Structure formats: structure tokens, C-alpha cells
């Protein structure tokens, strides 16, 4: 795995795909505190907490996220 390559037109792609950004809320932090330590990356753990709290699908670069029971979509498709 590596870092995501920069996407110069990211904002326009997000709008075109009708994707939305979500803020970190108290409920996400509370859920984060209950997660088992399957994954050590704090950013990925926060994505999992948000997905579990808000019934969202994640597009992880790391397949470990699926072990938390969240819906995972393959970003390469």
C-alpha cells in the first residue's frame, strides 16, 4: 500500500460524483473509543467510526477496515 496520488481536480470530481464530506462529531469520537484495536492507523480508525455511526460505506486503501464490520467498496472499480 502507498499514499494516494494527488488529484488536481478533486473538488470537481467530488461534486460530479455527488460525494459529501463529513465532519468529526461527538458521536464519532464516542464510537472510536469503543473500537477494538484491529487497525493502528488513527485516520483509518476514525473513518471506520464515522462509517459505523452513520451507516456509511468506506473506500479504504487498507482492507483491514472491513474487519470492523463496515461496508467496504473497492476504490479501484
Secondary structure, DSSP 8 states (H G I E B T S, - for coil): -------TTHHHHHHHTT-------HHHHHHHHHS-TT---HHHHHHHHHHHHHT-EE--SSGGGGGGT-EE--TT-
